[in-house]
Amino acid sequence: MTAASHSITVDDFGAKPNSIADSTAGVAKAIAAAKPGTTIEFSQGEYHFYRENGIERDLFLSNSDVANPRKIAILLEGRKDLHLKGHGTRLIFHDRIMPVAILNSEKISLDGFTIDWERPLMSQGTVVQSGPNGFSLDIDKRKYPFTIESGHLVFTDTTWKRRVWAFMEFDHETRGVAYGTGDSGFTNGDWSNASVTEPQPGIVHFDYKCTRFPRVGNILVARHGVRDHAGTFIADSKNVEISNVFYRHTSGLGVLCQYTENLSFNHVDVAPEPMTDRVFAGHDDGFHFSNCKGHITVENCHFEGLMDDPINIHGTSVQVVEKLGPTKLKCRFMHGQSVGLRFGDSGDTVSYLDHESMLSRGKGKIVGVKHLTPEDFTVELAEPVPGSLNVGDALENLTWTPSATIRHSEFGCVRARGLLVSTPRKVVVEDCIFRSSGAAILISGDANGWFESGAVNDITIRRNRFENCNSSNYQFGDAVISIHPEIPKLGTSPFHHGITIEGNTFNAFDAPILWALSVGNLKFLGNTVHQSNTYKAFHPKAPGMTLIGCEDVQVHDNKIDPKFLGNTVKIEGGNLKSIDIKGWK
């Protein structure tokens, strides 16, 4: 974006840096006074924002809980060509609030901020004792206030208190998810009914007979929040840039973008503050792109300490619940965290999906959409829908699908996976580092569970480094790169197409490198696989490569360590004559 022609400072409108006074009103006044082309400057220092003075809006956030009205600290709504500029500025938030929302706006940028909370909406403690009769945590009550109620650990703030519903164990040396823990539970059992006591101030003991003991010195991150407010919410907008912004904590998803065209992220971190003892950052995903279009660019970004995937790009499938006429369907948002979305506009192209095979029955063009409830709506099509389309099948909007370039970024050892991609347009993932504790890259597609749609047609994964990924058990952890559409019944042709994996380096402690279901035109070329001894192999899927229902596969010119555990290939179904494997036993 070109530099704005005029600048104002929020300080002149009553926002006070380096003060605990609430800056919400002052920043809102500055935004209201800004004309198109203005840079709104924040001084170096710290500004505070409080929930009680937040701007209220009823908003439906993709992949988030319904929690209306939402509270927003900094709102840009219906604006054009405005630029928020910080100078190493820290924005500190209090209680459950959305730091920034960009709604129905165009040509907006954020640059030069750190976003954090005075009292984070998660907590952590250090394991100081661990054995057959339970474990004890040392918790800093100043940072993470808590009480013991009826034998349960309950974390608190001035307006909320929440019981822990999950723990994640982080290695105190690597600051990533501890090897072999993940969602299977850091104790391999249900600790939730363990009796909790506080034998001395700040020391909490869980009386529980563990089958696996958390390691003394490791850090347990307590999950007790909900997905109610994104760190930054961008909706129904166009040409938005975020650069040099460091999200040290978020309430729900980090940056959530939906129904927005053209997005750029450069030097954006969703990671804990370096040189501090905090190991968590985001409550859920880092960047989440739902039903966007145009192009997404992610460069020089860094993700650590997340409780879900660093990047997820997908559309939203809706289920056909009634055929109202030759050109009219009643549809429903099936997942509770997708209700209230707009689905589509007049002129958009949709694909009719067989919910069993996930294959398209054809395409149509929307004439109009009428919402009946947050869950249900009707769609009028320009032409009669295919006769083979049945109740229970699905629609996906092909117009609201983006292309993407993701490069020079680091995906740390976070909970779950690294990068999720489900879009039919061109995607390039290059020169990145992956240390994910689950699959590094997941290419899925679904019209039955999460209803996250998008068969890929052109994705290139090149010159990346994969370091000891898949070190814990998670869903879709089939391999370092998992191509796993949720297909109840394989169809007559592949679901995904055009996937090229070339020139990458895999440092792998375990066997599975690639697991592919229902892929056509799959290439695995010129990659290097080294056997790592960092962790003990545990994965039940021993082949290094598994191909199920695939065709037109080329595996050529790869350098495989003679000591590599996964030097076999498993092939099930598909077109065997079109699968060409050389240099992999």
Secondary structure, DSSP 4 states (H G I P E B T S, - for coil): -PPPSEEEEGGGGT--TTSSSB-HHHHHHHHHHPPTTEEEE--SSEEEEEGGGPEEE----TTS---PSEEEEEEEES-EEEEEEEEEEEEEEESS-EEEEEES-EEEEEEEEEEEESS-SSEEEEEEEEETTEEEEE--TTTS-EEEETTEEEEE-SS-EEE--EEEEE-TTT-SBPTT-GGG-TTSS--TT-EEEEEETTEEEEE---SSPPPTT-EEEEE---S---SEEEES-EEEEEEEEEES-BSS-SEEEES-EEEEEEEEEESPPTTSS----BSS-SEEEES-EEEEEEES-EE-S-SS-SEEEEEE-EEEEEEEETTEEEEE--STTTTT-----TT-EEEEE-TTT--EEEEEEEEEEEESSSSEEEEEESSPPPTT--TT-EEEESSS--EEEEES-EE-S-SS-SEEE--SS-EEEES-EE--SS-SEEE---SSSS-EE---S-EEEES-EEES---S--TT-SSSEEE----SS--SS-SEEEEEEES-EEEESSS--EEEESEEEEEEES-EEEE--SS----S---SEEEES-EEEEEES-EE-TT-TT--EEEESS-GGGEEE-S--
